[in-house]
Amino acid sequence: MITRELFSFYSVDRQTAMINLGTKKHPIGTIKVNVHLDYEVPDSIYFSVHGGKWYVSFSNEKDVVVATRG
């Protein structure tokens, strides 16, 4: 898992995004991502390898509001 402090994320077009890994002081590199679903800028990202192919997953925390009777 890589948290928001260690990457920046921007859209190139509707199907392509770029992820810059690292910080300004310690840059690691840039990864091009082919996007298959609608998305928001993630809070964290996960990389995995399956069958020799690399995948990235996005994770966002959502605030949950619970209505109570008062």
Residue frames as qw, qx, qy, qz and C-alpha x, y, z in Angstrom:
[[0.000, 0.890, 0.455, 0.000, 0.00, 0.00, 0.00],
 [0.393, 0.114, 0.011, 0.912, 1.25, 3.46, -0.91],
 [0.071, -0.755, -0.533, 0.376, -0.42, 6.38, 0.83],
 [0.284, 0.911, 0.271, 0.128, -1.23, 9.82, -0.54],
 [0.308, -0.878, 0.236, 0.279, 1.95, 11.39, 0.90],
 [0.495, -0.382, 0.652, 0.428, 4.10, 9.30, -1.47],
 [0.371, 0.280, 0.713, 0.524, 2.36, 9.78, -4.81],
 [0.289, 0.448, 0.059, -0.844, 0.63, 12.34, -6.98],
 [0.403, 0.339, 0.839, 0.135, -2.06, 11.39, -9.45],
 [0.272, 0.515, -0.037, -0.812, -3.39, 13.14, -12.53],
 [0.705, 0.457, 0.538, -0.071, -5.57, 12.33, -15.51],
 [0.230, -0.223, 0.554, 0.769, -4.21, 12.49, -19.04],
 [0.434, -0.056, -0.452, -0.777, -7.55, 11.67, -20.65],
 [0.775, -0.233, 0.055, -0.585, -10.65, 9.64, -19.82],
 [0.985, 0.009, -0.165, -0.046, -8.81, 6.31, -20.17],
 [0.719, 0.262, -0.342, 0.544, -5.30, 7.23, -19.03],
 [0.431, -0.897, 0.038, -0.093, -3.85, 8.45, -15.73],
 [0.557, 0.491, -0.485, 0.462, -0.31, 9.04, -14.51],
 [0.725, -0.679, -0.107, 0.042, 1.02, 8.23, -11.04],
 [0.326, 0.699, -0.461, 0.439, 4.19, 9.98, -9.86],
 [0.846, -0.415, -0.310, 0.127, 5.79, 7.93, -7.08],
 [0.610, -0.029, -0.269, 0.744, 8.03, 9.39, -4.38],
 [0.173, -0.870, -0.261, 0.381, 8.47, 12.92, -3.09],
 [0.354, 0.926, -0.114, 0.069, 10.08, 16.03, -4.56],
 [0.266, -0.770, 0.580, -0.011, 13.22, 15.31, -2.56],
 [0.349, -0.244, 0.899, 0.097, 13.21, 11.56, -3.36],
 [0.705, 0.359, -0.130, -0.597, 11.41, 10.93, -6.69],
 [0.632, -0.119, 0.764, 0.046, 11.03, 7.28, -7.73],
 [0.119, -0.003, 0.751, 0.649, 9.34, 7.47, -11.12],
 [0.519, 0.235, 0.044, -0.821, 6.14, 7.78, -13.13],
 [0.274, 0.124, 0.950, 0.082, 3.70, 5.02, -14.03],
 [0.404, 0.045, -0.367, -0.837, 1.12, 5.20, -16.82],
 [0.322, 0.163, 0.860, -0.361, -2.21, 3.60, -15.87],
 [0.263, -0.172, -0.661, -0.681, -4.94, 2.45, -18.28],
 [0.333, 0.055, 0.551, -0.763, -8.23, 3.23, -16.55],
 [0.135, -0.196, -0.904, -0.354, -11.18, 0.88, -17.07],
 [0.240, -0.692, -0.679, 0.044, -13.76, 2.39, -14.67],
 [0.077, -0.854, -0.036, -0.514, -14.76, 5.83, -13.43],
 [0.693, -0.225, -0.428, 0.534, -12.59, 6.91, -10.50],
 [0.202, -0.972, 0.016, -0.120, -11.72, 9.68, -8.06],
 [0.312, 0.653, -0.583, 0.369, -8.20, 10.62, -7.04],
 [0.816, -0.279, -0.504, 0.044, -7.31, 7.83, -4.58],
 [0.474, -0.822, 0.248, -0.194, -6.23, 8.14, -0.94],
 [0.474, -0.497, 0.714, 0.136, -3.97, 5.11, -1.36],
 [0.721, 0.463, -0.387, -0.340, -2.88, 2.78, -4.14],
 [0.758, -0.285, 0.587, -0.012, -1.92, -0.90, -4.24],
 [0.448, 0.559, -0.603, -0.351, 0.25, -2.63, -6.83],
 [0.783, -0.137, 0.594, -0.122, 0.06, -6.35, -7.59],
 [0.249, 0.445, -0.734, -0.449, 1.37, -8.79, -10.22],
 [0.761, 0.117, 0.567, -0.293, -0.79, -11.62, -11.57],
 [0.814, 0.385, 0.406, 0.155, 0.31, -13.84, -14.43],
 [0.576, 0.027, 0.247, 0.779, 3.15, -11.47, -15.28],
 [0.051, 0.682, 0.332, 0.650, 0.84, -8.45, -15.59],
 [0.205, -0.087, -0.461, 0.859, 0.97, -5.48, -13.23],
 [0.220, -0.706, -0.583, -0.335, -2.21, -4.04, -11.71],
 [0.087, 0.120, -0.383, 0.912, -2.95, -0.96, -9.62],
 [0.284, -0.638, -0.712, -0.081, -5.95, -0.67, -7.30],
 [0.031, -0.469, 0.113, -0.875, -7.31, 2.59, -5.89],
 [0.391, -0.496, -0.729, 0.263, -8.70, 3.05, -2.40],
 [0.090, -0.473, 0.013, -0.876, -10.73, 5.98, -1.06],
 [0.139, -0.323, -0.783, 0.512, -12.13, 6.44, 2.41],
 [0.202, -0.538, -0.420, -0.703, -15.62, 7.84, 2.50],
 [0.172, -0.106, 0.545, -0.814, -17.16, 9.64, 5.44],
 [0.301, -0.385, -0.843, -0.226, -20.23, 7.78, 6.59],
 [0.280, -0.225, 0.251, -0.899, -23.06, 9.73, 8.15],
 [0.235, -0.293, -0.925, 0.052, -25.39, 7.73, 10.37],
 [0.364, -0.438, -0.124, -0.812, -28.82, 9.19, 11.00],
 [0.218, -0.183, -0.865, 0.414, -30.20, 8.62, 14.49],
 [0.308, -0.709, -0.490, -0.403, -33.58, 9.35, 15.93],
 [0.307, 0.135, -0.465, 0.820, -33.38, 11.94, 18.56]]
